[in-house]
């Protein structure tokens, strides 16, 4: 285990991320972030001009790790394309069963900032969701599905996933994520059949 200290900026984002995800962005003050990170408020404002910038940084640091998880879950799941897509949903359902799970941080932030479409965090959330959709489209195209169909299928799978995030959070029932995965698998198989037909 390394004894290298975590750079202050990273420590602040990590502290903010835990608080924002656990309590919601509006409920968390800059004082609370500074306290959790073990720095002064002045140090916090040295690294982030505003809370808005900190919220955006929190989401930006979640972007690539989240996409990497999707890629890993997809790669590790046995079977064909439909089974691999289901694998992502099954892993999300498993995560949703954890008592500290609070849904998708990107979607939750967008709900809190719904009246501020130009907010930097809204831009970060949109960019992440677009990258996820693009990744699915690329995966489908690599599997031999035509580009237009791949893009359509990717959008449908993302809609199922994001809808499931909302319903699972509402009902506290991860089986909705599994049901969404089953629906996604049917879409994938139907698209593959259309491609053959």
C-alpha positions as CSV (number, residue, x, y, z in Angstrom):
1,X,0.0,0.0,0.0
2,X,1.4,3.4,-1.1
3,X,1.9,6.1,1.5
4,X,1.8,8.8,-1.2
5,X,-0.6,11.5,-0.2
6,X,-3.6,12.1,-2.5
7,X,-3.4,15.5,-4.2
8,X,-5.7,18.0,-2.6
9,X,-7.9,18.5,-5.7
10,X,-8.5,14.7,-6.0
11,X,-9.2,14.6,-2.2
12,X,-11.8,17.3,-2.6
13,X,-13.5,15.6,-5.5
14,X,-13.5,12.3,-3.7
15,X,-15.0,13.9,-0.6
16,X,-17.6,15.9,-2.6
17,X,-18.5,12.7,-4.6
18,X,-19.3,10.8,-1.4
19,X,-21.4,13.6,0.0
20,X,-23.1,14.5,-3.3
21,X,-24.0,10.9,-4.1
22,X,-25.1,10.1,-0.5
23,X,-27.1,13.2,0.2
24,X,-27.7,15.0,-3.0
25,X,-25.9,18.1,-4.4
26,X,-28.3,20.7,-3.0
27,X,-28.1,19.3,0.5
28,X,-24.3,19.4,0.7
29,X,-22.6,22.7,1.6
30,X,-19.1,23.7,0.6
31,X,-18.3,23.7,4.4
32,X,-19.3,20.0,4.6
33,X,-17.0,19.2,1.6
34,X,-14.1,21.1,3.1
35,X,-14.6,19.3,6.5
36,X,-14.8,15.8,4.9
37,X,-11.7,16.5,2.8
38,X,-9.8,17.9,5.9
39,X,-9.0,21.2,4.3
40,X,-10.0,24.8,4.9
41,X,-12.8,26.4,2.9
42,X,-10.2,28.8,1.5
43,X,-8.2,25.8,0.1
44,X,-11.4,24.4,-1.4
45,X,-12.1,27.7,-3.2
46,X,-8.5,27.8,-4.4
47,X,-9.1,24.6,-6.3
48,X,-12.8,25.2,-7.3
49,X,-14.1,28.7,-8.0
50,X,-17.7,27.6,-7.1
51,X,-19.8,24.7,-6.0
52,X,-21.0,24.5,-9.6
53,X,-17.5,23.8,-10.8
54,X,-17.1,21.2,-8.0
55,X,-20.3,19.4,-9.0
56,X,-19.2,19.2,-12.6
57,X,-15.7,17.9,-11.6
58,X,-17.4,15.2,-9.5
59,X,-19.4,14.0,-12.5
60,X,-16.5,14.3,-14.9
61,X,-14.4,12.0,-12.7
62,X,-17.2,9.4,-12.7
63,X,-17.4,9.3,-16.5
64,X,-14.6,7.0,-17.5
65,X,-14.8,4.7,-14.5
66,X,-18.5,4.1,-15.2
67,X,-17.8,3.4,-18.9
68,X,-14.9,1.1,-18.0
69,X,-17.3,-0.9,-15.7
70,X,-19.7,-1.4,-18.6
71,X,-16.9,-2.5,-20.9
72,X,-15.6,-4.9,-18.3
73,X,-19.0,-6.4,-17.5
74,X,-19.7,-6.8,-21.2
75,X,-16.4,-8.5,-21.8
76,X,-16.6,-10.9,-18.8
77,X,-20.1,-12.1,-19.6
78,X,-20.3,-15.4,-21.5
79,X,-22.5,-15.8,-24.5
80,X,-23.6,-13.8,-27.5
81,X,-24.4,-10.2,-27.9
82,X,-27.8,-10.3,-26.1
83,X,-26.3,-12.2,-23.1
84,X,-23.4,-9.7,-22.8
85,X,-25.9,-6.8,-22.8
86,X,-27.9,-8.6,-20.1
87,X,-24.7,-9.0,-18.1
88,X,-24.4,-5.3,-17.7
89,X,-28.0,-5.0,-16.4
90,X,-27.4,-8.0,-14.0
91,X,-24.3,-6.3,-12.6
92,X,-26.3,-3.0,-12.2
93,X,-29.0,-4.9,-10.4
94,X,-26.4,-6.4,-8.1
95,X,-25.1,-2.9,-7.3
96,X,-28.6,-1.7,-6.7
97,X,-29.1,-4.3,-4.0
98,X,-26.3,-2.7,-1.9
99,X,-27.8,-0.6,1.0
100,X,-25.7,2.5,0.0
101,X,-26.9,2.4,-3.6
102,X,-28.6,5.7,-4.5
103,X,-29.1,5.3,-8.3
104,X,-27.3,7.0,-11.1
105,X,-25.4,10.1,-10.0
106,X,-25.7,11.6,-13.4
107,X,-29.4,11.3,-13.5
108,X,-29.9,12.4,-9.9
109,X,-27.8,15.5,-10.5
110,X,-29.8,16.3,-13.7
111,X,-33.1,16.1,-11.7
112,X,-31.7,18.5,-9.1
113,X,-30.5,20.9,-11.8
114,X,-33.5,20.5,-14.2
115,X,-34.1,24.2,-14.4
116,X,-30.4,24.9,-15.3
117,X,-29.8,23.2,-18.6
118,X,-26.6,25.2,-19.2
119,X,-25.1,24.3,-15.8
120,X,-21.6,22.7,-16.2
121,X,-22.7,19.6,-14.4
122,X,-25.7,19.2,-16.8
123,X,-23.2,19.4,-19.6
124,X,-21.0,16.7,-17.9
125,X,-24.1,14.5,-17.4
126,X,-25.2,14.8,-21.0
127,X,-21.7,14.1,-22.3
128,X,-21.5,10.9,-20.2
129,X,-24.9,9.6,-21.3
130,X,-23.9,10.4,-25.0
131,X,-20.7,8.5,-24.6
132,X,-22.5,5.5,-23.1
133,X,-24.9,5.4,-26.0
134,X,-22.1,5.8,-28.5
135,X,-20.2,2.9,-26.8
136,X,-23.3,0.6,-27.2
137,X,-23.7,1.7,-30.8
138,X,-20.0,0.8,-31.5
139,X,-20.4,-2.6,-29.8
140,X,-23.5,-3.4,-31.8
141,X,-21.8,-2.3,-35.1
142,X,-18.7,-4.4,-34.3
143,X,-21.0,-7.4,-33.8
144,X,-22.2,-6.9,-37.4
145,X,-25.3,-4.8,-37.0
146,X,-25.7,-2.0,-39.5
147,X,-24.8,1.4,-38.3
148,X,-28.3,2.9,-38.4
149,X,-29.7,-0.1,-36.6
150,X,-26.9,0.0,-34.1
151,X,-27.5,3.6,-33.2
152,X,-31.3,2.9,-32.9
153,X,-30.6,-0.1,-30.7
154,X,-28.1,1.7,-28.5
155,X,-30.7,4.5,-27.8
156,X,-33.3,1.9,-26.9
157,X,-30.9,0.1,-24.5
158,X,-29.9,3.3,-22.9
159,X,-33.6,4.3,-22.4
160,X,-34.3,0.9,-20.8
161,X,-31.2,1.4,-18.5
162,X,-32.0,4.9,-17.5
163,X,-35.7,4.1,-17.0
164,X,-34.7,1.2,-14.8
165,X,-32.4,3.4,-12.7
166,X,-35.4,5.6,-11.9
167,X,-37.9,2.8,-11.2
168,X,-35.4,0.8,-9.1
169,X,-34.7,3.9,-7.0
170,X,-38.4,4.6,-6.6
171,X,-39.4,1.1,-5.6
172,X,-36.1,-0.1,-4.1
173,X,-36.5,-3.3,-6.1
174,X,-33.5,-4.3,-8.2
175,X,-35.6,-6.8,-10.2
176,X,-36.8,-3.9,-12.3
177,X,-33.2,-3.6,-13.6
178,X,-33.2,-7.3,-14.4
179,X,-36.5,-7.0,-16.3
180,X,-35.0,-4.1,-18.2
181,X,-32.1,-6.3,-19.1
182,X,-34.4,-9.0,-20.4
183,X,-36.2,-6.4,-22.5
184,X,-32.8,-5.2,-23.9
185,X,-31.9,-8.7,-24.8
186,X,-35.1,-9.2,-26.7
187,X,-34.4,-5.9,-28.6
188,X,-30.9,-7.1,-29.4
189,X,-32.1,-10.5,-30.7
190,X,-34.9,-8.9,-32.7
191,X,-32.4,-6.5,-34.3
192,X,-30.1,-9.4,-35.1
193,X,-33.0,-11.2,-36.8
194,X,-33.9,-8.1,-38.8
195,X,-30.3,-7.9,-39.9
196,X,-30.4,-11.5,-41.1
197,X,-33.8,-11.1,-42.7
